[in-house]
Amino acid sequence: MSIGIYAPDWPRTRFHRIAPGNFDTEALSPFEVSAATLGEAIRQFEAAFSVTVSPYDGTDPALPFTEGEPRRYFFYSNADADRFLIDIHIFRGTEEICPKQNLDYPLQNGDIVDMAGPLVC
């Protein structure tokens, strides 16, 4: 099953400097994996890019969990020792799905997993 992934280390767009103050953009195809669940797709991306994606635990005082609220967001850590919060959404045709922290969420052929978007849910 072919799944596409965009993430901080594999963005949708790459910028090329043409001249001082002048840039051109290049749309990138998603990084492709074969996975049946969100967790499988994330593990393959982690292995390919030496990154870690782990469920957010609510420890940031600016973004605490509310009692009874579904857990959401993830920590993204890369080889540069950057660690920051990401929101993961799945694009399936014209539908945008927020799986929260459900790593068992089933994927379908052609889904795009977006780990590069803002914290919107």
Rosetta blueprint (number, residue, H / E / L):
1 M L
2 S E
3 I E
4 G E
5 I E
6 Y E
7 A E
8 P L
9 D L
10 W E
11 P L
12 R L
13 T E
14 R E
15 F E
16 H E
17 R E
18 I E
19 A E
20 P L
21 G L
22 N E
23 F E
24 D E
25 T E
26 E E
27 A E
28 L L
29 S L
30 P L
31 F E
32 E E
33 V E
34 S E
35 A L
36 A L
37 T E
38 L H
39 G H
40 E H
41 A H
42 I H
43 R H
44 Q H
45 F H
46 E H
47 A H
48 A H
49 F H
50 S L
51 V L
52 T E
53 V E
54 S E
55 P E
56 Y L
57 D L
58 G L
59 T L
60 D L
61 P L
62 A L
63 L L
64 P L
65 F L
66 T L
67 E L
68 G L
69 E L
70 P L
71 R L
72 R L
73 Y L
74 F E
75 F E
76 Y E
77 S E
78 N L
79 A L
80 D L
81 A L
82 D L
83 R E
84 F E
85 L E
86 I E
87 D E
88 I E
89 H E
90 I E
91 F E
92 R E
93 G L
94 T L
95 E E
96 E E
97 I E
98 C L
99 P L
100 K L
101 Q L
102 N L
103 L L
104 D L
105 Y L
106 P E
107 L L
108 Q L
109 N L
110 G L
111 D L
112 I E
113 V E
114 D E
115 M E
116 A E
117 G E
118 P L
119 L L
120 V L
121 C L
